[in-house]
Amino acid sequence: MLQGNGLQDKRVVVLGGSSGIGLALAQLAAAQGAKVVIVSSTAERVQKAVQCIGGEAQGQAVDVSNERAVATFFSKLGPFDHLVFYGRR
C-alpha cells in the first residue's frame, strides 16, 4: 500500500464506478486504503464491481439521471470524504 496518500480510512464515493475508468479509480482508491462506495445504474454491475474490489467496498444501484433517486441516495449515504463522478456521454 502507498503511504502518505491521504486516502487511508477515507470514504470515497464513485459515481459511474462499475466499469472502465470509474472502476479503475475505485480499485486504486481501495488499494490506497479508502472505503469505497460504487454507484452505477445497474445493480448486477455494481455487485460485480464490489466483489472485484473486495475489502470494505460497498455499492448501490442509482439512476443518476433521476434527480429524486440521486437526492434519496445522498440523504441516506451519510458522511464521505471524496466524490468522483465519471460519466460517459
Secondary structure, DSSP 8 states (H G I E B T S, - for coil): --SS-S-TT-EEEEET-SSHHHHHHHHHHHHTT-EEEEEES-HHHHHHHHHHH-TT-EEEE--TT-HHHHHHHHHHH---SEEEE----
